[in-house]
Amino acid sequence: MLGIFFLINGFVKFQGGISNITGWLEGIGLPGFLAYAVYGIELLGSLAVILGLATCLVSALFALIMIGATLKANLAVGFYGQMAGWELNLAFLPIAV
């Protein structure tokens, strides 16, 4: 299920194009190239988890993404923000761990 959730989340996040994500990351003070890393981890990593490949490694990367997203992007919005609260991150983190 974790792989499926991250696969869907990855597709939704990047539907508008990776340039939108790079610009958004730069807007919150992170380097834009991280968008490519997150994209690869969320899409390719989720497929690996679904297939049962490298599950420990990918899950650790998912956990790092959730920690980073919570602290850098969603924390200021609050637990249950309009569109980007950190409640989903809080659910995905222990699942990944």
All heavy atoms as an XYZ file, in Angstrom:
716
protein
N       0.821     -1.192      0.000
C       0.000      0.000      0.000
C       0.871      1.264      0.000
O       0.514      2.240     -0.652
C      -0.932      0.005      1.217
C      -2.059     -1.017      1.157
S      -3.021     -1.022     -0.376
C      -3.695      0.604     -0.393
N       1.979      1.233      0.723
C       2.858      2.402      0.736
C       3.334      2.728     -0.673
O       3.337      3.895     -1.079
C       4.057      2.163      1.663
C       5.029      3.323      1.810
C       4.367      4.493      2.516
C       6.269      2.873      2.559
N       3.715      1.721     -1.430
C       4.137      1.934     -2.813
C       3.033      2.531     -3.659
O       3.266      3.437     -4.465
N       1.829      2.044     -3.486
C       0.688      2.562     -4.247
C       0.422      4.021     -3.872
O       0.209      4.870     -4.747
C      -0.560      1.688     -4.020
C      -0.336      0.314     -4.668
C      -1.807      2.362     -4.580
C      -1.380     -0.714     -4.301
N       0.444      4.322     -2.571
C       0.204      5.700     -2.129
C       1.243      6.660     -2.692
O       0.913      7.755     -3.154
C       0.190      5.800     -0.603
C      -0.969      5.121      0.047
C      -0.835      4.578      1.309
C      -2.189      5.019     -0.585
C      -1.908      3.947      1.934
C      -3.270      4.394      0.024
C      -3.124      3.858      1.287
N       2.518      6.265     -2.643
C       3.565      7.143     -3.162
C       3.495      7.250     -4.685
O       3.793      8.303     -5.243
C       4.954      6.674     -2.709
C       5.402      7.337     -1.445
C       5.103      6.782     -0.213
C       6.101      8.529     -1.479
C       5.498      7.389      0.953
C       6.496      9.150     -0.317
C       6.196      8.583      0.906
N       3.107      6.195     -5.356
C       2.958      6.248     -6.806
C       1.873      7.253     -7.189
O       2.081      8.126     -8.044
C       2.622      4.864     -7.359
C       2.525      4.738     -8.878
C       3.865      5.037     -9.531
C       2.053      3.347     -9.254
N       0.738      7.173     -6.546
C      -0.357      8.108     -6.826
C       0.062      9.530     -6.458
O      -0.145     10.474     -7.239
C      -1.631      7.692     -6.058
C      -2.167      6.380     -6.617
C      -2.691      8.791     -6.126
C      -3.234      5.731     -5.763
N       0.666      9.695     -5.290
C       1.120     11.017     -4.855
C       2.140     11.597     -5.830
O       2.106     12.788     -6.136
C       1.729     10.908     -3.463
C       1.128     11.874     -2.483
O       0.118     12.490     -2.750
N       1.754     11.990     -1.348
N       3.052     10.757     -6.313
C       4.060     11.207     -7.273
C       3.437     11.667     -8.575
O       3.800     12.710     -9.117
N       2.487     10.907     -9.082
C       1.816     11.303    -10.321
C       1.064     12.612    -10.146
O       1.144     13.508    -10.987
C       0.845     10.218    -10.797
C       1.487      9.137    -11.606
C       1.308      7.806    -11.254
C       2.256      9.422    -12.711
C       1.899      6.799    -11.993
C       2.855      8.428    -13.459
C       2.671      7.104    -13.095
N       0.331     12.732     -9.058
C      -0.454     13.941     -8.822
C       0.466     15.154     -8.681
O       0.216     16.215     -9.255
C      -1.352     13.782     -7.576
C      -1.972     15.097     -7.155
C      -2.429     12.746     -7.841
N       1.525     14.990     -7.919
C       2.444     16.096     -7.648
C       3.090     16.620     -8.933
O       3.301     17.811     -9.087
C       3.517     15.622     -6.674
C       4.453     16.721     -6.203
C       5.513     16.165     -5.279
C       4.866     15.602     -4.041
N       5.739     14.794     -3.229
N       3.396     15.730     -9.851
C       4.163     16.123    -11.026
C       3.317     16.248    -12.292
O       3.860     16.390    -13.373
C       5.317     15.146    -11.243
C       6.366     15.269    -10.172
C       6.372     14.425     -9.088
C       7.327     16.265    -10.241
C       7.316     14.548     -8.088
C       8.273     16.404     -9.252
C       8.279     15.540     -8.176
N       1.994     16.221    -12.162
C       1.136     16.382    -13.332
C       1.338     17.721    -14.017
O       1.242     17.814    -15.229
C      -0.340     16.227    -12.948
C      -0.799     14.807    -12.955
C      -2.278     14.708    -12.620
O      -2.816     15.525    -11.891
N      -2.922     13.703    -13.164
N       1.582     18.753    -13.253
C       1.772     20.083    -13.822
C       3.146     20.290    -14.427
O       3.436     21.354    -14.951
N       3.994     19.305    -14.355
C       5.348     19.405    -14.891
C       6.381     19.573    -13.791
O       6.119     20.190    -12.761
N       7.535     19.018    -14.042
C       8.589     19.052    -13.030
C       9.121     20.470    -12.843
O       9.605     20.819    -11.768
C       9.707     18.043    -13.356
C      10.525     17.740    -12.103
C      10.561     18.520    -14.504
C      11.313     16.476    -12.153
N       8.995     21.317    -13.864
C       9.465     22.697    -13.722
C       8.667     23.448    -12.660
O       9.206     24.320    -11.972
C       9.404     23.429    -15.065
O       8.077     23.490    -15.535
N       7.396     23.123    -12.515
C       6.600     23.741    -11.447
C       7.124     23.344    -10.076
O       7.169     24.162     -9.163
C       5.127     23.338    -11.561
C       4.454     23.989    -12.730
O       4.898     25.011    -13.239
N       3.368     23.397    -13.182
N       7.513     22.085     -9.944
C       8.036     21.604     -8.658
C       9.410     22.213     -8.385
O       9.690     22.620     -7.252
C       8.101     20.059     -8.624
C       6.719     19.459     -8.880
C       8.676     19.558     -7.312
C       5.665     19.833     -7.869
N      10.270     22.306     -9.407
C      11.587     22.915     -9.182
C      11.430     24.366     -8.761
O      12.109     24.832     -7.851
C      12.494     22.809    -10.424
O      11.852     23.430    -11.530
C      12.830     21.381    -10.764
N      10.525     25.097     -9.407
C      10.281     26.486     -9.036
C       9.735     26.616     -7.628
O      10.132     27.513     -6.877
N       8.828     25.713     -7.265
C       8.255     25.743     -5.919
C       9.327     25.453     -4.869
O       9.395     26.135     -3.839
C       7.110     24.732     -5.818
C       6.501     24.674     -4.472
C       5.651     25.582     -3.909
C       6.708     23.659     -3.485
N       5.313     25.185     -2.632
C       5.957     24.009     -2.353
C       7.464     22.489     -3.468
C       5.928     23.232     -1.211
C       7.444     21.714     -2.326
C       6.685     22.086     -1.220
N      10.174     24.457     -5.129
C      11.247     24.137     -4.179
C      12.195     25.316     -4.015
O      12.602     25.644     -2.893
C      12.021     22.896     -4.636
C      11.318     21.558     -4.474
C      12.121     20.446     -5.124
C      11.069     21.242     -3.008
N      12.547     25.947     -5.124
C      13.423     27.114     -5.040
C      12.743     28.247     -4.266
O      13.393     28.988     -3.542
C      13.832     27.567     -6.441
C      14.784     26.596     -7.097
C      15.006     26.850     -8.577
O      14.273     27.685     -9.175
O      15.901     26.211     -9.142
N      11.433     28.357     -4.402
C      10.677     29.374     -3.693
C      10.670     29.191     -2.184
O      10.503     30.154     -1.436
N      10.848     27.948     -1.717
C      10.885     27.717     -0.267
C      12.318     27.528      0.234
O      12.540     27.090      1.351
C       9.997     26.522      0.161
C      10.468     25.206     -0.461
C       8.545     26.787     -0.156
C       9.808     23.974      0.125
N      13.289     27.872     -0.638
C      14.681     27.876     -0.211
C      15.444     26.582     -0.413
O      16.527     26.412      0.133
N      14.910     25.664     -1.196
C      15.609     24.411     -1.480
C      16.097     24.428     -2.919
O      15.502     25.082     -3.777
C      14.674     23.222     -1.275
C      14.229     22.950      0.159
C      13.150     21.880      0.196
C      15.411     22.535      1.010
N      17.171     23.687     -3.224
C      17.641     23.642     -4.609
C      16.634     22.922     -5.513
O      16.056     21.897     -5.134
C      18.963     22.878     -4.529
C      18.996     22.238     -3.197
C      18.026     22.946     -2.313
N      16.422     23.479     -6.693
C      15.443     22.936     -7.625
C      15.730     21.518     -8.079
O      14.808     20.757     -8.385
N      17.020     21.125     -8.124
C      17.351     19.779     -8.588
C      16.764     18.688     -7.697
O      16.636     17.536     -8.120
C      18.864     19.595     -8.740
C      19.607     19.490     -7.430
C      19.718     18.266     -6.780
C      20.199     20.599     -6.869
C      20.404     18.161     -5.581
C      20.887     20.512     -5.670
C      20.989     19.285     -5.033
N      16.395     19.047     -6.476
C      15.782     18.054     -5.590
C      14.474     17.518     -6.162
O      14.068     16.405     -5.832
C      15.536     18.635     -4.202
C      16.746     18.819     -3.303
C      16.341     19.451     -1.981
C      17.443     17.498     -3.057
N      13.831     18.294     -7.024
C      12.583     17.835     -7.644
C      12.814     16.547     -8.422
O      11.987     15.633     -8.390
C      12.008     18.908     -8.562
N      13.945     16.458     -9.105
C      14.249     15.250     -9.876
C      14.486     14.054     -8.966
O      14.057     12.936     -9.265
C      15.455     15.493    -10.792
C      15.163     16.518    -11.849
C      15.487     17.850    -11.661
C      14.532     16.155    -13.038
C      15.198     18.805    -12.633
C      14.236     17.098    -14.013
C      14.580     18.421    -13.797
O      14.282     19.349    -14.761
N      15.166     14.291     -7.838
C      15.397     13.211     -6.877
C      14.084     12.730     -6.278
O      13.825     11.521     -6.205
C      16.353     13.683     -5.782
N      13.244     13.679     -5.867
C      11.948     13.311     -5.281
C      11.094     12.590     -6.315
O      10.459     11.574     -6.018
C      11.225     14.561     -4.723
C       9.791     14.244     -4.331
C      11.987     15.120     -3.533
N      11.086     13.104     -7.534
C      10.325     12.478     -8.620
C      10.769     11.030     -8.829
O       9.949     10.116     -8.890
C      10.511     13.291     -9.900
C       9.719     12.803    -11.076
C       8.342     12.950    -11.122
C      10.347     12.219    -12.172
C       7.601     12.515    -12.211
C       9.617     11.790    -13.267
C       8.251     11.945    -13.278
O       7.522     11.516    -14.356
N      12.071     10.821     -8.914
C      12.596      9.472     -9.114
C      12.284      8.544     -7.958
O      11.878      7.399     -8.163
N      12.460      9.043     -6.757
C      12.195      8.211     -5.580
C      10.716      7.876     -5.481
O      10.347      6.725     -5.240
C      12.701      8.895     -4.291
C      14.223      8.987     -4.312
C      12.216      8.148     -3.055
C      14.804      9.913     -3.258
N       9.856      8.886     -5.671
C       8.424      8.636     -5.519
C       7.868      7.737     -6.620
O       7.038      6.883     -6.341
C       7.650      9.952     -5.452
C       7.855     10.658     -4.133
C       6.885     11.798     -3.903
O       6.028     12.058     -4.768
O       6.990     12.427     -2.846
N       8.311      7.907     -7.844
C       7.756      7.094     -8.924
C       8.486      5.757     -9.082
O       7.866      4.697     -9.028
C       7.756      7.877    -10.233
C       6.807      9.069    -10.247
C       6.849      9.781    -11.586
C       5.387      8.654     -9.933
N       9.797      5.790     -9.266
C      10.539      4.535     -9.432
C      10.604      3.752     -8.124
O      10.482      2.521     -8.125
C      11.942      4.817     -9.963
C      12.000      5.480    -11.335
C      13.440      5.799    -11.709
C      11.342      4.603    -12.391
N      10.786      4.467     -7.026
C      10.832      3.810     -5.723
C       9.525      3.134     -5.374
O       9.502      2.030     -4.834
N       8.427      3.784     -5.705
C       7.130      3.180     -5.402
C       6.918      1.912     -6.222
O       6.390      0.918     -5.714
C       5.996      4.174     -5.644
O       5.955      4.565     -6.993
N       7.364      1.924     -7.467
C       7.263      0.704     -8.279
C       8.122     -0.413     -7.691
O       7.701     -1.575     -7.665
C       7.670      0.988     -9.725
C       6.722      1.890    -10.510
C       7.317      2.227    -11.875
C       5.357      1.244    -10.658
N       9.312     -0.056     -7.210
C      10.186     -1.049     -6.583
C       9.521     -1.652     -5.347
O       9.540     -2.877     -5.152
C      11.534     -0.423     -6.218
N       8.918     -0.810     -4.523
C       8.256     -1.308     -3.311
C       7.081     -2.208     -3.683
O       6.882     -3.265     -3.081
C       7.812     -0.142     -2.404
C       6.885     -0.604     -1.305
C       9.028      0.543     -1.805
N       6.307     -1.809     -4.678
C       5.173     -2.622     -5.120
C       5.644     -3.997     -5.577
O       5.005     -5.014     -5.294
C       4.383     -1.898     -6.238
C       3.656     -0.679     -5.661
C       3.399     -2.839     -6.921
C       3.107      0.280     -6.702
N       6.801     -4.028     -6.244
C       7.354     -5.295     -6.727
C       8.166     -6.040     -5.672
O       8.635     -7.149     -5.909
C       8.226     -5.045     -7.959
C       7.493     -4.494     -9.182
C       8.492     -4.103    -10.266
C       6.487     -5.518     -9.702
N       8.357     -5.423     -4.513
C       9.102     -6.067     -3.435
C      10.603     -5.955     -3.583
O      11.344     -6.755     -3.013
N      11.071     -4.963     -4.319
C      12.499     -4.784     -4.559
C      13.038     -3.609     -3.744
O      12.429     -2.540     -3.737
C      12.753     -4.512     -6.048
C      12.204     -5.549     -7.019
C      12.318     -5.050     -8.449
C      12.945     -6.866     -6.841
N      14.142     -3.795     -3.075
C      14.824     -2.736     -2.314
C      13.875     -2.015     -1.356
O      13.956     -0.807     -1.177
C      15.500     -1.746     -3.264
N      13.012     -2.768     -0.723
C      11.974     -2.143      0.107
C      12.552     -1.377      1.295
O      12.047     -0.302      1.622
C      10.967     -3.192      0.600
O      11.659     -4.224      1.291
C      10.175     -3.774     -0.547
N      13.580     -1.895      1.918
C      14.159     -1.187      3.072
C      14.800      0.123      2.641
O      14.586      1.159      3.270
C      15.186     -2.069      3.776
S      14.443     -3.440      4.676
N      15.563      0.092      1.565
C      16.223      1.302      1.069
C      15.204      2.347      0.637
O      15.275      3.513      1.046
C      17.149      0.961     -0.099
C      17.767      2.161     -0.816
C      18.666      2.944      0.114
C      18.499      1.713     -2.058
N      14.245      1.950     -0.171
C      13.248      2.897     -0.677
C      12.390      3.428      0.468
O      12.084      4.624      0.513
C      12.382      2.267     -1.783
C      11.276      3.208     -2.215
C      13.241      1.866     -2.983
N      12.022      2.580      1.399
C      11.223      3.039      2.533
C      11.983      4.055      3.368
O      11.395      5.026      3.856
C      10.788      1.856      3.394
O       9.888      1.046      2.679
N      13.286      3.857      3.522
C      14.104      4.847      4.238
C      14.119      6.170      3.482
O      14.022      7.245      4.096
C      15.523      4.323      4.423
N      14.204      6.116      2.165
C      14.157      7.336      1.360
C      12.786      8.006      1.460
O      12.694      9.234      1.544
C      14.501      7.027     -0.102
C      15.933      6.569     -0.350
C      16.102      6.110     -1.798
C      16.936      7.649      0.001
N      11.722      7.205      1.459
C      10.370      7.755      1.655
C      10.286      8.479      2.999
O       9.714      9.561      3.097
C       9.315      6.646      1.623
C       8.976      6.102      0.266
C       8.237      4.933      0.162
C       9.359      6.728     -0.904
C       7.892      4.413     -1.073
C       9.026      6.214     -2.146
C       8.285      5.049     -2.232
N      10.847      7.864      4.035
C      10.815      8.476      5.368
C      11.560      9.807      5.367
O      11.082     10.793      5.943
C      11.406      7.517      6.407
N      12.708      9.863      4.695
C      13.462     11.117      4.610
C      12.674     12.190      3.865
O      12.675     13.359      4.262
C      14.810     10.880      3.925
C      15.838     10.111      4.731
C      17.072      9.821      3.881
C      16.216     10.874      5.988
N      12.004     11.794      2.801
C      11.164     12.745      2.060
C      10.063     13.283      2.961
O       9.779     14.482      2.976
C      10.577     12.100      0.790
C      11.679     11.859     -0.246
C       9.470     12.969      0.198
C      11.223     11.056     -1.450
N       9.436     12.407      3.742
C       8.348     12.836      4.613
C       8.847     13.785      5.707
O       8.188     14.770      6.031
C       7.638     11.636      5.247
C       6.835     10.804      4.283
S       5.490     11.711      3.491
C       6.262     12.329      2.010
N      10.012     13.502      6.258
C      10.587     14.387      7.277
C      10.897     15.746      6.657
O      10.545     16.794      7.206
C      11.841     13.755      7.914
C      11.445     12.535      8.755
C      12.599     14.781      8.750
C      12.615     11.670      9.190
N      11.558     15.731      5.490
C      11.886     16.985      4.811
C      10.651     17.767      4.416
O      10.593     18.987      4.603
N       9.657     17.087      3.878
C       8.422     17.768      3.465
C       7.707     18.380      4.660
O       7.201     19.499      4.589
C       7.504     16.782      2.738
N       7.688     17.651      5.756
C       7.017     18.164      6.949
C       7.725     19.399      7.478
O       7.093     20.424      7.729
C       6.954     17.083      8.046
O       6.231     15.960      7.543
C       6.270     17.609      9.291
N       9.026     19.313      7.640
C       9.779     20.406      8.245
C       9.904     21.625      7.339
O       9.815     22.759      7.808
C      11.175     19.931      8.666
C      11.198     18.874      9.763
C      12.626     18.419     10.022
C      10.549     19.397     11.033
N      10.094     21.405      6.052
C      10.380     22.529      5.160
C       9.145     23.077      4.445
O       9.054     24.267      4.194
C      11.431     22.089      4.126
C      12.035     23.217      3.359
C      12.828     24.147      4.247
C      13.413     25.272      3.421
N      13.948     26.347      4.187
N       8.194     22.224      4.119
C       7.087     22.669      3.271
C       5.751     22.770      3.998
O       4.977     23.676      3.727
C       6.949     21.730      2.077
N       5.451     21.851      4.893
C       4.097     21.757      5.425
C       3.925     22.202      6.871
O       2.805     22.474      7.295
C       3.576     20.323      5.306
C       3.629     19.810      3.899
O       4.422     18.933      3.602
N       2.805     20.347      3.027
N       4.969     22.273      7.637
C       4.859     22.555      9.066
C       4.180     23.901      9.345
O       3.311     23.995     10.212
C       6.234     22.505      9.734
C       6.245     22.462     11.248
C       5.536     21.215     11.761
C       7.672     22.502     11.759
N       4.541     24.916      8.587
C       3.988     26.250      8.816
C       2.494     26.325      8.510
O       1.790     27.172      9.057
C       4.743     27.282      7.980
N       2.012     25.422      7.667
C       0.604     25.430      7.272
C      -0.280     24.897      8.397
O      -1.440     25.264      8.511
C       0.404     24.591      5.988
C      -1.049     24.524      5.591
C       1.235     25.156      4.856
N       0.282     24.030      9.207
C      -0.482     23.438     10.296
C      -0.777     21.974     10.026
O      -0.531     21.448      8.948
N      -1.310     21.323     11.030
C      -1.575     19.887     10.932
C      -2.502     19.557      9.780
O      -2.264     18.654      9.002
C      -2.169     19.369     12.247
C      -2.513     17.904     12.207
C      -1.514     16.951     12.246
C      -3.831     17.492     12.122
C      -1.824     15.601     12.202
C      -4.155     16.145     12.080
C      -3.140     15.198     12.118
N      -3.595     20.282      9.672
C      -4.566     20.006      8.620
C      -4.774     21.280      7.816
O      -5.727     22.010      8.011
C      -5.891     19.508      9.223
C      -6.847     18.983      8.195
C      -6.602     17.784      7.553
C      -7.984     19.701      7.848
C      -7.474     17.301      6.603
C      -8.865     19.222      6.904
C      -8.597     18.015      6.280
O      -9.454     17.537      5.327
N      -3.833     21.559      6.909
C      -3.919     22.768      6.095
C      -4.915     22.610      4.968
O      -5.401     21.518      4.687
N      -5.234     23.730      4.313
C      -6.170     23.730      3.196
C      -5.849     22.621      2.202
O      -6.671     21.798      1.901
C      -6.031     25.041      2.459
C      -7.090     26.076      2.376
C      -8.464     25.834      2.880
O      -8.706     26.136      4.013
N      -9.361     25.391      2.083
N      -4.632     22.653      1.664
C      -4.234     21.661      0.665
C      -2.932     20.953      1.038
O      -2.572     19.990      0.405
C      -4.042     22.335     -0.700
C      -5.308     22.841     -1.326
S      -6.328     21.531     -1.988
C      -5.336     20.931     -3.331
N      -2.222     21.465      2.019
C      -0.882     20.932      2.260
C      -0.528     20.860      3.734
O       0.532     21.285      4.142
C       0.142     21.786      1.525
N      -1.406     20.347      4.541
C      -1.072     20.143      5.941
C      -0.100     18.980      6.077
O       0.202     18.286      5.115
N       0.365     18.757      7.281
C       1.338     17.681      7.452
C       0.724     16.401      8.007
O       1.421     15.467      8.389
C       2.532     18.140      8.279
C       2.235     18.851      9.563
C       2.011     20.183      9.714
C       2.152     18.280     10.865
N       1.792     20.465     11.045
C       1.871     19.315     11.783
C       2.287     16.985     11.361
C       1.728     19.115     13.144
C       2.146     16.779     12.723
C       1.863     17.842     13.587
N      -0.618     16.307      8.016
C      -1.275     15.098      8.518
C      -0.950     13.871      7.668
O      -0.729     12.778      8.198
C      -2.792     15.296      8.630
C      -3.583     15.252      7.349
C      -3.466     16.496      6.479
O      -2.923     17.523      6.920
O      -3.934     16.428      5.326
N      -0.883     14.034      6.350
C      -0.570     12.905      5.473
C       0.891     12.476      5.665
O       1.182     11.284      5.685
C      -0.839     13.271      4.012
C      -0.768     12.141      3.010
C      -1.769     11.042      3.357
C      -1.031     12.662      1.602
N       1.777     13.436      5.819
C       3.193     13.117      6.089
C       3.314     12.310      7.378
O       4.089     11.361      7.466
C       4.022     14.390      6.206
C       3.988     15.228      4.958
O       3.445     14.841      3.940
N       4.535     16.414      5.044
N       2.557     12.729      8.378
C       2.588     12.039      9.665
C       2.064     10.603      9.546
O       2.515      9.724     10.266
C       1.782     12.825     10.701
C       1.885     12.356     12.139
C       3.325     12.503     12.648
C       0.948     13.146     13.023
N       1.163     10.372      8.638
C       0.657      9.002      8.414
C       1.670      8.177      7.612
O       1.914      7.007      7.941
C      -0.672      9.044      7.673
N       2.269      8.769      6.569
C       3.206      8.024      5.727
C       4.519      7.707      6.428
O       5.123      6.675      6.172
C       3.513      8.812      4.450
C       2.442      8.770      3.412
C       2.506      9.608      2.308
C       1.356      7.903      3.500
C       1.525      9.578      1.328
C       0.380      7.870      2.531
C       0.466      8.714      1.438
N       4.987      8.596      7.298
C       6.274      8.398      7.955
C       6.366      7.081      8.736
O       7.273      6.287      8.476
C       6.629      9.610      8.832
C       7.947      9.511      9.598
C       9.118      9.372      8.641
C       8.117     10.726     10.478
N       5.476      6.803      9.666
C       5.619      5.531     10.390
C       5.360      4.307      9.506
O       5.913      3.233      9.781
C       4.582      5.621     11.513
C       3.638      6.685     11.113
C       4.375      7.612     10.196
N       4.546      4.455      8.483
C       4.356      3.341      7.553
C       5.668      3.021      6.859
O       6.051      1.859      6.740
C       3.238      3.643      6.541
C       1.890      3.790      7.224
C       3.180      2.563      5.461
C       0.786      4.351      6.337
N       6.373      4.049      6.421
C       7.663      3.850      5.749
C       8.695      3.259      6.696
O       9.456      2.369      6.331
C       8.170      5.168      5.175
N       8.697      3.743      7.935
C       9.673      3.243      8.916
C       9.351      1.804      9.261
O      10.204      0.950      9.336
C       9.683      4.137     10.171
C      10.528      3.519     11.276
C      10.224      5.519      9.823
